[in-house]
Amino acid sequence: MAILKVIEILANSEKSWEDATKKAVKHASKSVKNIRSVYVEDQSAVVKDGEVVDFRVNVKITFEVN
C-alpha cells in the first residue's frame, strides 16, 4: 500500500499557465521526491495596459511517502 501526500504550491510565468505549472513541479522536485501527479486547482493572470503580463497557477502536487 502506498501512502501519498499532497502539497499546494503557487507559481507564475510570463509565458503561459502550462509553463507556470512546469515551474511549480520543477521547483517542488528539488526537495520532494516521488512526485506522482499535479492538479491545477486555479489559474489567474495579471493584466497591465491591456496585456497579460503574468500567468499564475495554484497547483496540488501529489507524491509518495516512503
Contacts in CASP RR format, 6 or more apart in sequence:
PFRMAT RR
TARGET T0000
AUTHOR 0000-0000-0000
METHOD contacts of the structure
MODEL  1
MAILKVIEILANSEKSWEDATKKAVKHASKSVKNIRSVYVEDQSAVVKDG
EVVDFRVNVKITFEVN
2 64 0 8 1.000
3 64 0 8 1.000
3 65 0 8 1.000
4 36 0 8 1.000
4 62 0 8 1.000
4 63 0 8 1.000
4 64 0 8 1.000
4 65 0 8 1.000
5 62 0 8 1.000
5 63 0 8 1.000
5 64 0 8 1.000
5 65 0 8 1.000
6 60 0 8 1.000
6 61 0 8 1.000
6 62 0 8 1.000
7 28 0 8 1.000
7 32 0 8 1.000
7 60 0 8 1.000
7 61 0 8 1.000
7 63 0 8 1.000
8 41 0 8 1.000
8 58 0 8 1.000
8 59 0 8 1.000
8 60 0 8 1.000
8 61 0 8 1.000
9 24 0 8 1.000
9 27 0 8 1.000
9 28 0 8 1.000
9 58 0 8 1.000
9 59 0 8 1.000
9 60 0 8 1.000
9 61 0 8 1.000
10 24 0 8 1.000
10 56 0 8 1.000
10 57 0 8 1.000
10 58 0 8 1.000
10 59 0 8 1.000
11 20 0 8 1.000
11 21 0 8 1.000
11 23 0 8 1.000
11 24 0 8 1.000
11 27 0 8 1.000
11 56 0 8 1.000
11 57 0 8 1.000
11 59 0 8 1.000
12 20 0 8 1.000
12 23 0 8 1.000
12 54 0 8 1.000
12 55 0 8 1.000
12 56 0 8 1.000
12 57 0 8 1.000
13 19 0 8 1.000
13 20 0 8 1.000
13 23 0 8 1.000
13 54 0 8 1.000
13 55 0 8 1.000
14 53 0 8 1.000
14 54 0 8 1.000
14 55 0 8 1.000
15 55 0 8 1.000
16 55 0 8 1.000
17 40 0 8 1.000
17 43 0 8 1.000
17 55 0 8 1.000
17 56 0 8 1.000
17 57 0 8 1.000
19 55 0 8 1.000
20 55 0 8 1.000
20 56 0 8 1.000
20 57 0 8 1.000
21 38 0 8 1.000
21 40 0 8 1.000
21 57 0 8 1.000
21 59 0 8 1.000
24 38 0 8 1.000
24 57 0 8 1.000
24 59 0 8 1.000
24 61 0 8 1.000
25 35 0 8 1.000
25 38 0 8 1.000
25 59 0 8 1.000
25 61 0 8 1.000
28 35 0 8 1.000
28 61 0 8 1.000
29 35 0 8 1.000
32 61 0 8 1.000
32 63 0 8 1.000
33 63 0 8 1.000
34 63 0 8 1.000
34 64 0 8 1.000
34 65 0 8 1.000
34 66 0 8 1.000
35 61 0 8 1.000
35 62 0 8 1.000
35 63 0 8 1.000
36 62 0 8 1.000
36 63 0 8 1.000
36 64 0 8 1.000
37 61 0 8 1.000
37 62 0 8 1.000
38 59 0 8 1.000
38 60 0 8 1.000
38 61 0 8 1.000
38 62 0 8 1.000
39 59 0 8 1.000
39 60 0 8 1.000
39 61 0 8 1.000
39 62 0 8 1.000
40 57 0 8 1.000
40 58 0 8 1.000
40 59 0 8 1.000
41 58 0 8 1.000
41 59 0 8 1.000
41 60 0 8 1.000
42 57 0 8 1.000
42 58 0 8 1.000
43 55 0 8 1.000
43 56 0 8 1.000
43 57 0 8 1.000
43 58 0 8 1.000
44 56 0 8 1.000
45 52 0 8 1.000
45 54 0 8 1.000
45 55 0 8 1.000
45 56 0 8 1.000
46 52 0 8 1.000
46 53 0 8 1.000
46 54 0 8 1.000
46 56 0 8 1.000
47 53 0 8 1.000
END
